[in-house]
Amino acid sequence: MKKKSIAIFRSDFLNVSETFVLDHIENLKSNSPVVLLSNEIFVPNDVVYYRISKNKIESFILREFGFSRRINKIVGEHNIDIIHAHFLTDAAVLARYANKNKNIKYIVTAHGYDATMNNGALSETRHGSFFLKNEDLLKNTVDMIICVSDSIKEALLKKGYPAHKLITNHLGICFSALDKLLSNIGGGNGDNDKSGIIGVGRLVEKKGFDLMIRSYALLPYSLRKMHHLKIIGDGPERAALEDLAKNLDVEVKFLGAMNRARVLLEISKSRVFCWSSRVANNGDSEGMGIALMEAAYMGLPLLMYSNQPMANIAKKYSCAKISPAYDYADMAKNIEIILSDNSCFFEMSDRSKLMAASEFDISKSNEKLEHIYDYVRAL
């Protein structure tokens, strides 16, 4: 059967932290994707891609009036009948184009900040203010909004998005690709050799790394000597977090931003994965954590707070120690239990692997995604 063609739009393609976009592209079965982008950051050799505009004038006409001969040509050459944008803020860029071209179905995935951040914070950024100006048009134009978690769906319902256009479909990870990458980098060492607590993410308020550091500081010195806290990522909060670690007199390894292979290698060498995210003051909050999914696949027990979007899933599989929201002292106790009790560690490790296999297989999430494509085509 001949594959149908879709276009996947991400303005900046591809940021190092957005591996889920590439996973989406590489794991479609019945649809052939091309990428539309504004700014080329990193594009793998096997990805077919096009810029949506060649200059500022073309970009302005597209955004403000919805006209683009360039996109029309791409759509015609590839026989594209669906454009799928990642992030609501990006979806606003093509909202007027989609509104003028009803023969092309328009889908967007809402991931996190784009659905939860308050309007005041959004208005302070160029992309956010443009999104707010075109949000009502986007609500009316888009055919389906895919929410990566139920909490994202609930946030959009509260903002007045039509319920019949919202559907939840979790992100997933490709197990075979992870196995290959881990094999190439020498990851996946034996459970008895694992040490340390690891957290992964951009160093911003919503990631809650300050809570993680405070939990770590409450551990007995003997455990901290055996198990370092490693934080992968960079961002505006780094200096403040380094100062916090210094003031609490604890050694934290700030490893900076890393490519996917190095992130996976560090996770594979760690004993426990800590996810301490919070709702930021501007409303920004998590959607679904890819690094957490990867850590679960590698058998790391998980630590998280009860109000996080994946807490209910983790609770079902008993693979996480779940603390009351932002109770870093309780999280410290849970860290100590996992690090000190080998039987607890091995049991939770097995349950993490089971959760990953049951819930985060990208072949299952992309199968549902392609059913959504077929449903939208029939509207």
N, C-alpha and C positions, 0 to 999 in steps of 0.2 A: 504494500500500500504506500502510495506517495505521501511523504510528510507534508503537513501544512506549515506555512511560514508565519512566524511572528517576529515582531521587533521588541527588544528589551531596552528600555531607556534608563540610563543612569548618567547624570550630568558629568560627574567626575569619575572616570572609569580607569583604573580600579584602585580604590584606596586599600591599603594593606589590611585594614580591619574588616573589610567587606567581602570576605571569602564566600559568604553565602550567595552573593550575586553570581559569582563564577560557578559555584556548585549548581545553582539553578540552571544556568546555561548548559553546562556540560552533562547534565543528567536527564534532559528531556528525551523522551522516546519517540513520540508521534508528532512532534513539532520541531521544525528546523529554525533555530534562532539567528537573527542578526542583531548586532548591538548598535544603538544610537547613543551618541555621547556629545557633550559640549567640550570637555577638556580631557585630553588623553594623558593619563598618569602611568598606567601599566596595562598593556593589552597583550595577552598571550598570542603566540604566533598563529594558532589555529582558530582564533576568533575572528569572524567577519564583522567589521564595524565601519560606521560612517559618522562623520560629524554632522550635526543638525544644521549648522550654519558656518559660513566661511569668514564672516566678518560681523562687526557690531550692528551694521544696518540690517542684515539678514536676520540676526538674532532678535532685534527690536521688532521687526515686522512679524516674525513668528510669534513672539510672546504677546504682543499687544493686539495683533489683528488676526492671527491664526493662519497666515498665508505662508506657504513654503513650497516652491517648485522643487527644491532639493529633496524634501521628504516625499513629495508626490512621486518623484522619479524612483526613489528607493522602494517605495510601496509597490509601484507598478512593476519594476524589474523583478522583485522577489514575490510578487503576488501575496503581499502581507494583508491579513484581515484582522489582526489583533496587535495593538501596541500595549505593552505591559511595562509600566513605570515602577521603579522602586523608590519609596518614600513619597509622601504626599507633597512635600515641598518641591520635589522634582516634577511630580504629576501636574502641578500648576503651570509649569513651563509650556506644556503641550495641550493644556485644557482648551484653549481657543481653537487650536488646530483640530482637536478631536470633536469639538462642537460643530465645526464646519464640515467635517467629513464623517457623517453618520454611518457610512458604509464600513468604516473601520471601528471595531469594538475597542473600548478603552478600559484597561484594568490597572489598578495600582495596589502595591503591597505597602501597608502601613507597618512600620517596624518598631517605633518607640517614641523618641522625642517629637517626631512629626505629628503624633497623635495626642501626646500628653502635655507638651510644653504650653504654658499659658500664653495668651495673646500678647501680653506686655513684653515678654521675653522674645517671642518670635518677631515682633515688630522692630526689635533692635538690630536684626540682621537683614541684609539685602534679600536673600532668598526667602526668609520668613515673612518680610513685609509684602513681597510680591505674592506669596502664597495666600496671605490674609486678604489681599485685595481681590484675589480670584477664587477664594474658597467656595463661595456660593455657586459660582459657575461650575467649579469642579464637582460639587455635590450633585448638581443636576446633570452633568455631562457623563461622568464616569459610569460604566456599566456594572462594575463590581469592585469592591475594596476587600482585599484579602488581608486579614489581621493575623499577625504571627502568634498572638495569644488571646485568650478570652479577656484579659485585662485591657488590651488595646481595643478590642471590640467595644467593651463597656465604656471606655473613654470617648470613643467616637459617637456612641449613642447619646452620651451626655452632651456632646457638642452639636447634636441635631442632625447627624448623618442618618439617612434613611435606612431603617433596619433591614429592608429587603435587599439592600446592596452590600451588606456586610456579611462576611463568612470567615470563620477561623480555619486556618491551615498552618500547622506548626512548620517551622523550618526543619531541615534534616541534614544529616551528614552522610557522605559516601564512604562506607566501610572499606571497600576494596581499595579506594584511593588512599585512605588513611593507612591501611596495612602496608601498601607499597611505599608510601612516604616514610613510615616508621622503619621499615626494613632498610631503606636507602640511607637513613641517617643514624642507624644503630640504636633506635629508641626501643621502648618496650622492655627494659631490663627487668629482671626478676623482682617479685614483690618484696622479697627480703632485703633487697638493696635500695629500695626507695626511701628517700628521706626528704623532709622539708614540707612546708606549707606553701601553696602557690596561689596567687591571684592574678588574673589577666584582664586588662581593659585600659581604656584611655583614662588618664589621671584627671578626672573631673568629679564634681560633687556627687553626682548620682551613683558613681561606682562604690562609694562608701569605703575607700581604702583607709581613711582615718579610723573607722570603726574596726577594721581588720588589724591595724597596728595596735590599737588599744587592747584588743583581745589578746594579741600576741604578747604584749607587755605583761599581762596577768599570768602567763604560764610560768611554771617553776623554771628557774635558771637551768637546771639539769636538762630539761626538755628543749629549751631554746638553744642550748649548746649543741644538742644532737640534731635539731631540726630548725634550720633557718627559715625565715619568711622571705619568699621571693615574689617580687611584684614586676610583672611584665607590662610595659606600656609607658606612654609619655603624655604630657599635657600640662595645662596651666596650674594644676595643683601640686606639681612635683616638689617645688621648693618648700611649700607649707608642710607636705608630708615628710620630707626629709628633716625639717625642723621638729616636727612632732616626734619622730623616732629618736632624734637626738635628745629632746627634752625628757622622754620616757626612758632614756638610757637603754635602748634596745638596738641591736644590729639588724637592719633590714636591707636586703639586697635589691636595689632598684636597677633592674636590668635594661630598662629603656624599651623602645619599640623594636620589635623583631619580625622577621618574615615568618610565614606559617610553619615552615620546617623547624626553625629554631624554637618557636613557641611549643610545638608538639614535643620536641626533644626535652624541653624543660619540664613539661607536664608529665611526660613518661617517667622522669626520674624522681618525681615528687610523691609524697605519701598521702596528701590530702588536698582537695581543691576547695578554696574558700570563696564564696560568692556573697559579698556583704553589701550589695547595692541598696540604695534608698531612693525615695522620691525627693528630688532636689527642690530647693525653694522656688524655682521657676516652673515646677510641675514636671520637669523632665524625668522620665523613669524608663526602666528596662522593658524590652519586649521579650526576646528569647536569647539566651546566651549560648552562642556557638561553642565557645571555649569550654563551657560547662558540659555540653553534650560530648565534646571530644574527650574531656577528662573522664566522664562516666564510661565511655566506650573503652578507655584504657584501664578501667577498674579502680579509679580513685574514689574513695568515700567523699561525700559532699557535705559542705557546711553552708547554711543559708538562713535567712530570716523568714518568718511565717507569712509575711505580706508580699513575698516575691512571686513573680508569675509562674515559676516552675515548682513552687513548694508543694502544691497539691499532687503533681505528678510524682515527685520524689517521695512524698509521704506514702503514696500507694505502693511503692516498691521497697520502702524501708531502707533506702540507700543513702539517706541524708540525716544528719543531726540538725534539727530545725529549732531555732531559738525564737523567742518572742521578738517582734520588730525592734531592731536596733539595740537589743540587749547584748552588748558586747561582752559583758561579764559572763552571761550564760553561754555565749558562743565559746569563750575561753575554756569553760568547763567541758564543753563538747569536744573541743580540739584535744584537750588533755586525755579524754576517754579514748579517742581513736588512736592517738599516738602511743598510749600506754598499754592498750589492751589488744594483743595480736588477734585473738579470736574475733573480737568486734571488728577489727580492720578487715580480716579476710571475709567475714560474712557480708559486710557492707560492700566490699569490693565486688563480690559475686553479684550482689543485687544491683550495683551500678551498671555492670555489664548487661544484666538482664533488662534494665530500664532502657538503656541505649538501644539495644537490639529491638525492643518492642515498640518504642515510641519515636525514635529519631532516625530511622532508616529513610534516607532521601528517596529511595525508589518508591516507598509508600507515599511520602508527602508529595512527590512530583506526579505520581499516578493520580492522586486527588486533584492536584493542580491542573493536569491535562483534562480531567473530567470537567473542571470549572471552565476551562477554555471552550470545550465543546458545548457546555450549557450556555455560555455567553454568546457563542456563535449563533445559537438557535433563537436568541431573544428577538 
